[in-house]
């Protein structure tokens, strides 16, 4: 069962599937300065598949089944940072809000933060019934992979 709604609908920000912690925000601003626009992908496969992988935007080839979870608006980063997940992984996580955090320790050599001695990590919670309903309505207006239709 989902958690009770945290605030009345009028007092709540629009529902989202992704967020970022202040520590991850600081790291993303530094990575953006070094590498240009960024993106995240969560595959659920091998090679630290449980960790969100950060790439220069466009460096990771997205598949037709990958789902766009949302965009992170990061202070100090000019453009939104899109967050993607493989379609198969999304089926397991569709009821979950994900927060990207950063912790000490070495992660995958493929993700941009690896040389920093830290790694991105997902923290999760169940979406409330209201959040899930709002997201499903909004995503129903989007294309199959969660991106809005092109107009």
Rosetta blueprint (number, residue, H / E / L):
1 X L
2 X L
3 X L
4 X L
5 X L
6 X L
7 X L
8 X L
9 X H
10 X H
11 X H
12 X L
13 X L
14 X L
15 X L
16 X L
17 X L
18 X E
19 X E
20 X E
21 X L
22 X H
23 X H
24 X H
25 X H
26 X H
27 X H
28 X H
29 X H
30 X H
31 X H
32 X H
33 X H
34 X H
35 X H
36 X L
37 X L
38 X E
39 X E
40 X E
41 X E
42 X E
43 X L
44 X L
45 X L
46 X L
47 X L
48 X L
49 X L
50 X L
51 X L
52 X L
53 X E
54 X E
55 X E
56 X E
57 X L
58 X L
59 X L
60 X L
61 X L
62 X L
63 X L
64 X L
65 X L
66 X L
67 X E
68 X E
69 X E
70 X E
71 X E
72 X E
73 X L
74 X L
75 X L
76 X L
77 X L
78 X L
79 X L
80 X L
81 X E
82 X E
83 X E
84 X E
85 X E
86 X L
87 X H
88 X H
89 X H
90 X H
91 X H
92 X H
93 X H
94 X L
95 X L
96 X E
97 X E
98 X E
99 X E
100 X E
101 X E
102 X E
103 X E
104 X E
105 X L
106 X L
107 X L
108 X L
109 X L
110 X L
111 X L
112 X L
113 X L
114 X H
115 X H
116 X H
117 X L
118 X E
119 X E
120 X E
121 X E
122 X E
123 X E
124 X E
125 X E
126 X E
127 X L
128 X L
129 X H
130 X H
131 X H
132 X H
133 X H
134 X H
135 X H
136 X H
137 X H
138 X H
139 X H
140 X H
141 X L
142 X E
143 X L
144 X L
145 X L
146 X L
147 X L
148 X E
149 X L
150 X L
151 X L
